[in-house]
């Protein structure tokens, strides 16, 4: 669980720094959060591309369960599911991941392949360094 002050500090960071936190946190916890209500919360880029929203912690997802996502609830899924099933499906369907949106920012929208590489690189770092345990 993340305290209120940490939540406030994180949502104020620029999107690229939130993306970096997402990669480190998800690699450490092996859990990804989305919003769900009869289907996953999706957004749209300006060009109409659908975006699958995801967050590193429940508290951040909950902040965005308003407006068009009112009634959606945070729902966790495993990092292995993200890497092995969801990212390939997003790639196939032409969707992109939306990483760490906040009420005031759309977050970062990498390609599914780039997110997979960034997570794999971070996971390799965790495997190589026995002192890198716990949360970032």
Rosetta constraint file for C-alpha pairs under 8 A:
AtomPair CA 1 CA 59 HARMONIC 7.82 0.50
AtomPair CA 2 CA 6 HARMONIC 6.43 0.50
AtomPair CA 2 CA 7 HARMONIC 6.74 0.50
AtomPair CA 2 CA 59 HARMONIC 7.07 0.50
AtomPair CA 3 CA 7 HARMONIC 6.41 0.50
AtomPair CA 4 CA 8 HARMONIC 6.20 0.50
AtomPair CA 5 CA 9 HARMONIC 6.13 0.50
AtomPair CA 6 CA 10 HARMONIC 6.07 0.50
AtomPair CA 7 CA 11 HARMONIC 6.25 0.50
AtomPair CA 7 CA 59 HARMONIC 7.37 0.50
AtomPair CA 7 CA 60 HARMONIC 7.07 0.50
AtomPair CA 8 CA 12 HARMONIC 6.51 0.50
AtomPair CA 9 CA 13 HARMONIC 6.83 0.50
AtomPair CA 10 CA 18 HARMONIC 6.91 0.50
AtomPair CA 11 CA 18 HARMONIC 7.68 0.50
AtomPair CA 11 CA 102 HARMONIC 6.24 0.50
AtomPair CA 13 CA 17 HARMONIC 6.17 0.50
AtomPair CA 13 CA 18 HARMONIC 6.29 0.50
AtomPair CA 14 CA 18 HARMONIC 6.46 0.50
AtomPair CA 15 CA 19 HARMONIC 6.13 0.50
AtomPair CA 15 CA 100 HARMONIC 7.60 0.50
AtomPair CA 15 CA 105 HARMONIC 7.36 0.50
AtomPair CA 15 CA 106 HARMONIC 7.94 0.50
AtomPair CA 15 CA 107 HARMONIC 4.98 0.50
AtomPair CA 15 CA 108 HARMONIC 5.94 0.50
AtomPair CA 16 CA 20 HARMONIC 6.33 0.50
AtomPair CA 16 CA 107 HARMONIC 7.70 0.50
AtomPair CA 16 CA 108 HARMONIC 6.63 0.50
AtomPair CA 17 CA 21 HARMONIC 6.25 0.50
AtomPair CA 18 CA 22 HARMONIC 6.07 0.50
AtomPair CA 18 CA 100 HARMONIC 6.37 0.50
AtomPair CA 18 CA 107 HARMONIC 7.61 0.50
AtomPair CA 19 CA 23 HARMONIC 6.31 0.50
AtomPair CA 19 CA 99 HARMONIC 6.20 0.50
AtomPair CA 19 CA 100 HARMONIC 6.56 0.50
AtomPair CA 19 CA 107 HARMONIC 7.50 0.50
AtomPair CA 19 CA 108 HARMONIC 6.43 0.50
AtomPair CA 20 CA 24 HARMONIC 6.33 0.50
AtomPair CA 21 CA 25 HARMONIC 5.85 0.50
AtomPair CA 21 CA 56 HARMONIC 7.85 0.50
AtomPair CA 21 CA 136 HARMONIC 7.34 0.50
AtomPair CA 22 CA 26 HARMONIC 5.84 0.50
AtomPair CA 22 CA 55 HARMONIC 6.82 0.50
AtomPair CA 22 CA 56 HARMONIC 5.07 0.50
AtomPair CA 22 CA 99 HARMONIC 7.34 0.50
AtomPair CA 22 CA 100 HARMONIC 6.99 0.50
AtomPair CA 23 CA 27 HARMONIC 6.06 0.50
AtomPair CA 23 CA 56 HARMONIC 7.91 0.50
AtomPair CA 23 CA 118 HARMONIC 6.95 0.50
AtomPair CA 23 CA 119 HARMONIC 5.77 0.50
AtomPair CA 23 CA 122 HARMONIC 7.03 0.50
AtomPair CA 24 CA 28 HARMONIC 6.18 0.50
AtomPair CA 24 CA 119 HARMONIC 7.83 0.50
AtomPair CA 24 CA 122 HARMONIC 6.51 0.50
AtomPair CA 24 CA 135 HARMONIC 7.80 0.50
AtomPair CA 24 CA 136 HARMONIC 6.19 0.50
AtomPair CA 25 CA 29 HARMONIC 6.06 0.50
AtomPair CA 25 CA 30 HARMONIC 7.90 0.50
AtomPair CA 25 CA 56 HARMONIC 6.11 0.50
AtomPair CA 25 CA 135 HARMONIC 5.97 0.50
AtomPair CA 25 CA 136 HARMONIC 5.91 0.50
AtomPair CA 26 CA 30 HARMONIC 5.04 0.50
AtomPair CA 26 CA 31 HARMONIC 5.57 0.50
AtomPair CA 26 CA 32 HARMONIC 6.13 0.50
AtomPair CA 26 CA 56 HARMONIC 5.75 0.50
AtomPair CA 26 CA 79 HARMONIC 7.11 0.50
AtomPair CA 26 CA 119 HARMONIC 7.99 0.50
AtomPair CA 27 CA 31 HARMONIC 7.88 0.50
AtomPair CA 27 CA 79 HARMONIC 7.66 0.50
AtomPair CA 27 CA 119 HARMONIC 6.47 0.50
AtomPair CA 27 CA 122 HARMONIC 6.34 0.50
AtomPair CA 27 CA 123 HARMONIC 5.59 0.50
AtomPair CA 27 CA 126 HARMONIC 7.70 0.50
AtomPair CA 28 CA 123 HARMONIC 7.88 0.50
AtomPair CA 28 CA 126 HARMONIC 7.55 0.50
AtomPair CA 28 CA 133 HARMONIC 6.82 0.50
AtomPair CA 28 CA 134 HARMONIC 6.00 0.50
AtomPair CA 28 CA 135 HARMONIC 5.81 0.50
AtomPair CA 28 CA 136 HARMONIC 7.47 0.50
AtomPair CA 29 CA 134 HARMONIC 7.42 0.50
AtomPair CA 29 CA 135 HARMONIC 7.14 0.50
AtomPair CA 30 CA 78 HARMONIC 5.99 0.50
AtomPair CA 30 CA 79 HARMONIC 4.79 0.50
AtomPair CA 30 CA 80 HARMONIC 7.62 0.50
AtomPair CA 31 CA 56 HARMONIC 7.25 0.50
AtomPair CA 31 CA 57 HARMONIC 8.00 0.50
AtomPair CA 31 CA 76 HARMONIC 6.44 0.50
AtomPair CA 31 CA 77 HARMONIC 5.84 0.50
AtomPair CA 31 CA 78 HARMONIC 4.80 0.50
AtomPair CA 31 CA 79 HARMONIC 5.32 0.50
AtomPair CA 32 CA 54 HARMONIC 6.72 0.50
AtomPair CA 32 CA 55 HARMONIC 6.17 0.50
AtomPair CA 32 CA 56 HARMONIC 5.50 0.50
AtomPair CA 32 CA 57 HARMONIC 7.00 0.50
AtomPair CA 32 CA 76 HARMONIC 5.63 0.50
AtomPair CA 32 CA 77 HARMONIC 5.41 0.50
AtomPair CA 32 CA 78 HARMONIC 6.16 0.50
AtomPair CA 32 CA 79 HARMONIC 6.22 0.50
AtomPair CA 32 CA 82 HARMONIC 7.74 0.50
AtomPair CA 33 CA 54 HARMONIC 5.47 0.50
AtomPair CA 33 CA 55 HARMONIC 4.98 0.50
AtomPair CA 33 CA 56 HARMONIC 6.01 0.50
AtomPair CA 33 CA 57 HARMONIC 6.01 0.50
AtomPair CA 33 CA 58 HARMONIC 6.05 0.50
AtomPair CA 33 CA 61 HARMONIC 6.62 0.50
AtomPair CA 33 CA 74 HARMONIC 6.38 0.50
AtomPair CA 33 CA 75 HARMONIC 5.61 0.50
AtomPair CA 33 CA 76 HARMONIC 4.47 0.50
AtomPair CA 33 CA 77 HARMONIC 6.32 0.50
AtomPair CA 34 CA 40 HARMONIC 7.03 0.50
AtomPair CA 34 CA 41 HARMONIC 7.13 0.50
AtomPair CA 34 CA 53 HARMONIC 6.13 0.50
AtomPair CA 34 CA 54 HARMONIC 4.68 0.50
AtomPair CA 34 CA 55 HARMONIC 6.26 0.50
AtomPair CA 34 CA 61 HARMONIC 6.38 0.50
AtomPair CA 34 CA 74 HARMONIC 5.66 0.50
AtomPair CA 34 CA 75 HARMONIC 5.38 0.50
AtomPair CA 34 CA 76 HARMONIC 6.38 0.50
AtomPair CA 34 CA 77 HARMONIC 7.89 0.50
AtomPair CA 35 CA 40 HARMONIC 5.83 0.50
AtomPair CA 35 CA 41 HARMONIC 5.30 0.50
AtomPair CA 35 CA 53 HARMONIC 7.48 0.50
AtomPair CA 35 CA 54 HARMONIC 7.61 0.50
AtomPair CA 35 CA 61 HARMONIC 6.50 0.50
AtomPair CA 35 CA 62 HARMONIC 7.82 0.50
AtomPair CA 35 CA 65 HARMONIC 7.20 0.50
AtomPair CA 35 CA 69 HARMONIC 7.90 0.50
AtomPair CA 35 CA 72 HARMONIC 5.56 0.50
AtomPair CA 35 CA 73 HARMONIC 5.23 0.50
AtomPair CA 35 CA 74 HARMONIC 4.54 0.50
AtomPair CA 35 CA 75 HARMONIC 5.73 0.50
AtomPair CA 36 CA 40 HARMONIC 4.49 0.50
AtomPair CA 36 CA 41 HARMONIC 5.88 0.50
AtomPair CA 36 CA 72 HARMONIC 5.12 0.50
AtomPair CA 36 CA 73 HARMONIC 5.36 0.50
AtomPair CA 36 CA 74 HARMONIC 6.35 0.50
AtomPair CA 36 CA 75 HARMONIC 6.19 0.50
AtomPair CA 37 CA 41 HARMONIC 7.56 0.50
AtomPair CA 37 CA 71 HARMONIC 6.95 0.50
AtomPair CA 37 CA 72 HARMONIC 4.85 0.50
AtomPair CA 37 CA 73 HARMONIC 6.57 0.50
AtomPair CA 40 CA 52 HARMONIC 7.47 0.50
AtomPair CA 41 CA 52 HARMONIC 6.60 0.50
AtomPair CA 41 CA 53 HARMONIC 6.28 0.50
AtomPair CA 41 CA 69 HARMONIC 6.75 0.50
AtomPair CA 41 CA 72 HARMONIC 7.53 0.50
AtomPair CA 42 CA 50 HARMONIC 6.41 0.50
AtomPair CA 42 CA 51 HARMONIC 5.39 0.50
AtomPair CA 42 CA 52 HARMONIC 4.91 0.50
AtomPair CA 42 CA 53 HARMONIC 6.02 0.50
AtomPair CA 43 CA 50 HARMONIC 5.78 0.50
AtomPair CA 43 CA 51 HARMONIC 4.92 0.50
AtomPair CA 43 CA 52 HARMONIC 6.66 0.50
AtomPair CA 43 CA 53 HARMONIC 7.04 0.50
AtomPair CA 44 CA 48 HARMONIC 5.44 0.50
AtomPair CA 44 CA 49 HARMONIC 5.54 0.50
AtomPair CA 44 CA 50 HARMONIC 4.61 0.50
AtomPair CA 44 CA 51 HARMONIC 5.56 0.50
AtomPair CA 45 CA 49 HARMONIC 5.22 0.50
AtomPair CA 45 CA 50 HARMONIC 6.43 0.50
AtomPair CA 45 CA 51 HARMONIC 6.86 0.50
AtomPair CA 49 CA 94 HARMONIC 7.39 0.50
AtomPair CA 49 CA 95 HARMONIC 6.27 0.50
AtomPair CA 49 CA 96 HARMONIC 7.50 0.50
AtomPair CA 50 CA 94 HARMONIC 7.70 0.50
AtomPair CA 50 CA 95 HARMONIC 5.10 0.50
AtomPair CA 50 CA 96 HARMONIC 6.60 0.50
AtomPair CA 51 CA 95 HARMONIC 5.64 0.50
AtomPair CA 51 CA 96 HARMONIC 4.95 0.50
AtomPair CA 51 CA 97 HARMONIC 5.50 0.50
AtomPair CA 51 CA 98 HARMONIC 5.48 0.50
AtomPair CA 51 CA 109 HARMONIC 7.59 0.50
AtomPair CA 52 CA 95 HARMONIC 6.95 0.50
AtomPair CA 52 CA 96 HARMONIC 6.21 0.50
AtomPair CA 52 CA 97 HARMONIC 4.84 0.50
AtomPair CA 52 CA 98 HARMONIC 5.46 0.50
AtomPair CA 53 CA 97 HARMONIC 6.11 0.50
AtomPair CA 53 CA 98 HARMONIC 4.47 0.50
AtomPair CA 53 CA 99 HARMONIC 6.20 0.50
AtomPair CA 53 CA 100 HARMONIC 7.34 0.50
AtomPair CA 53 CA 101 HARMONIC 7.15 0.50
AtomPair CA 54 CA 61 HARMONIC 7.29 0.50
AtomPair CA 54 CA 97 HARMONIC 7.09 0.50
AtomPair CA 54 CA 98 HARMONIC 6.00 0.50
AtomPair CA 54 CA 99 HARMONIC 5.34 0.50
AtomPair CA 54 CA 100 HARMONIC 6.00 0.50
AtomPair CA 54 CA 101 HARMONIC 7.64 0.50
AtomPair CA 55 CA 60 HARMONIC 6.30 0.50
AtomPair CA 55 CA 61 HARMONIC 5.76 0.50
AtomPair CA 55 CA 99 HARMONIC 6.13 0.50
AtomPair CA 55 CA 100 HARMONIC 4.74 0.50
AtomPair CA 55 CA 101 HARMONIC 7.40 0.50
AtomPair CA 56 CA 60 HARMONIC 7.32 0.50
AtomPair CA 56 CA 100 HARMONIC 7.13 0.50
AtomPair CA 57 CA 61 HARMONIC 6.71 0.50
AtomPair CA 58 CA 62 HARMONIC 6.14 0.50
AtomPair CA 58 CA 74 HARMONIC 5.95 0.50
AtomPair CA 58 CA 75 HARMONIC 7.63 0.50
AtomPair CA 58 CA 76 HARMONIC 7.68 0.50
AtomPair CA 59 CA 63 HARMONIC 6.49 0.50
AtomPair CA 60 CA 64 HARMONIC 7.06 0.50
AtomPair CA 60 CA 100 HARMONIC 7.52 0.50
AtomPair CA 60 CA 102 HARMONIC 7.39 0.50
AtomPair CA 61 CA 65 HARMONIC 6.79 0.50
AtomPair CA 61 CA 74 HARMONIC 5.85 0.50
AtomPair CA 62 CA 73 HARMONIC 7.00 0.50
AtomPair CA 62 CA 74 HARMONIC 5.98 0.50
AtomPair CA 63 CA 102 HARMONIC 7.07 0.50
AtomPair CA 63 CA 103 HARMONIC 6.96 0.50
AtomPair CA 64 CA 69 HARMONIC 7.14 0.50
AtomPair CA 64 CA 101 HARMONIC 7.50 0.50
AtomPair CA 64 CA 102 HARMONIC 6.24 0.50
AtomPair CA 64 CA 103 HARMONIC 5.79 0.50
AtomPair CA 65 CA 69 HARMONIC 4.95 0.50
AtomPair CA 65 CA 70 HARMONIC 5.13 0.50
AtomPair CA 65 CA 71 HARMONIC 6.73 0.50
AtomPair CA 65 CA 72 HARMONIC 5.68 0.50
AtomPair CA 65 CA 73 HARMONIC 6.85 0.50
AtomPair CA 65 CA 74 HARMONIC 8.00 0.50
AtomPair CA 66 CA 70 HARMONIC 4.10 0.50
AtomPair CA 66 CA 71 HARMONIC 7.38 0.50
AtomPair CA 66 CA 72 HARMONIC 7.97 0.50
AtomPair CA 77 CA 81 HARMONIC 6.78 0.50
AtomPair CA 77 CA 82 HARMONIC 7.45 0.50
AtomPair CA 78 CA 82 HARMONIC 6.51 0.50
AtomPair CA 79 CA 83 HARMONIC 6.19 0.50
AtomPair CA 80 CA 84 HARMONIC 5.70 0.50
AtomPair CA 80 CA 85 HARMONIC 7.85 0.50
AtomPair CA 81 CA 85 HARMONIC 5.25 0.50
AtomPair CA 81 CA 86 HARMONIC 6.30 0.50
AtomPair CA 82 CA 86 HARMONIC 4.71 0.50
AtomPair CA 82 CA 87 HARMONIC 5.80 0.50
AtomPair CA 83 CA 87 HARMONIC 5.72 0.50
AtomPair CA 83 CA 88 HARMONIC 7.48 0.50
AtomPair CA 83 CA 116 HARMONIC 6.38 0.50
AtomPair CA 84 CA 88 HARMONIC 6.89 0.50
AtomPair CA 85 CA 89 HARMONIC 6.17 0.50
AtomPair CA 86 CA 90 HARMONIC 6.05 0.50
AtomPair CA 87 CA 91 HARMONIC 6.12 0.50
AtomPair CA 87 CA 97 HARMONIC 7.94 0.50
AtomPair CA 87 CA 112 HARMONIC 5.31 0.50
AtomPair CA 87 CA 113 HARMONIC 7.49 0.50
AtomPair CA 87 CA 116 HARMONIC 7.37 0.50
AtomPair CA 88 CA 92 HARMONIC 6.13 0.50
AtomPair CA 88 CA 112 HARMONIC 7.25 0.50
AtomPair CA 89 CA 93 HARMONIC 6.04 0.50
AtomPair CA 90 CA 94 HARMONIC 5.90 0.50
AtomPair CA 90 CA 95 HARMONIC 4.80 0.50
AtomPair CA 90 CA 96 HARMONIC 6.20 0.50
AtomPair CA 90 CA 97 HARMONIC 7.63 0.50
AtomPair CA 90 CA 112 HARMONIC 6.75 0.50
AtomPair CA 91 CA 95 HARMONIC 6.19 0.50
AtomPair CA 91 CA 96 HARMONIC 7.18 0.50
AtomPair CA 91 CA 111 HARMONIC 7.74 0.50
AtomPair CA 91 CA 112 HARMONIC 5.90 0.50
AtomPair CA 91 CA 113 HARMONIC 7.67 0.50
AtomPair CA 96 CA 109 HARMONIC 6.26 0.50
AtomPair CA 96 CA 110 HARMONIC 6.63 0.50
AtomPair CA 96 CA 111 HARMONIC 5.63 0.50
AtomPair CA 96 CA 112 HARMONIC 6.01 0.50
AtomPair CA 97 CA 109 HARMONIC 5.57 0.50
AtomPair CA 97 CA 110 HARMONIC 6.36 0.50
AtomPair CA 97 CA 111 HARMONIC 6.87 0.50
AtomPair CA 97 CA 112 HARMONIC 6.34 0.50
AtomPair CA 98 CA 106 HARMONIC 7.45 0.50
AtomPair CA 98 CA 107 HARMONIC 6.38 0.50
AtomPair CA 98 CA 108 HARMONIC 5.88 0.50
AtomPair CA 98 CA 109 HARMONIC 4.69 0.50
AtomPair CA 98 CA 110 HARMONIC 7.37 0.50
AtomPair CA 99 CA 107 HARMONIC 5.50 0.50
AtomPair CA 99 CA 108 HARMONIC 5.17 0.50
AtomPair CA 99 CA 109 HARMONIC 6.11 0.50
AtomPair CA 99 CA 110 HARMONIC 7.94 0.50
AtomPair CA 100 CA 106 HARMONIC 7.73 0.50
AtomPair CA 100 CA 107 HARMONIC 5.28 0.50
AtomPair CA 100 CA 108 HARMONIC 7.08 0.50
AtomPair CA 101 CA 105 HARMONIC 5.67 0.50
AtomPair CA 101 CA 106 HARMONIC 4.78 0.50
AtomPair CA 101 CA 107 HARMONIC 4.35 0.50
AtomPair CA 101 CA 108 HARMONIC 7.59 0.50
AtomPair CA 102 CA 106 HARMONIC 6.55 0.50
AtomPair CA 102 CA 107 HARMONIC 6.94 0.50
AtomPair CA 110 CA 114 HARMONIC 6.05 0.50
AtomPair CA 110 CA 115 HARMONIC 6.18 0.50
AtomPair CA 111 CA 115 HARMONIC 6.41 0.50
AtomPair CA 112 CA 116 HARMONIC 6.19 0.50
AtomPair CA 113 CA 117 HARMONIC 6.26 0.50
AtomPair CA 114 CA 118 HARMONIC 6.15 0.50
AtomPair CA 115 CA 119 HARMONIC 6.09 0.50
AtomPair CA 116 CA 120 HARMONIC 6.04 0.50
AtomPair CA 117 CA 121 HARMONIC 6.05 0.50
AtomPair CA 118 CA 122 HARMONIC 6.26 0.50
AtomPair CA 119 CA 123 HARMONIC 6.03 0.50
AtomPair CA 120 CA 124 HARMONIC 6.11 0.50
AtomPair CA 121 CA 125 HARMONIC 6.41 0.50
AtomPair CA 122 CA 126 HARMONIC 6.42 0.50
AtomPair CA 123 CA 127 HARMONIC 6.25 0.50
AtomPair CA 124 CA 128 HARMONIC 6.12 0.50
AtomPair CA 125 CA 129 HARMONIC 6.11 0.50
AtomPair CA 125 CA 132 HARMONIC 7.99 0.50
AtomPair CA 126 CA 130 HARMONIC 7.00 0.50
AtomPair CA 126 CA 132 HARMONIC 5.76 0.50
AtomPair CA 126 CA 133 HARMONIC 7.19 0.50
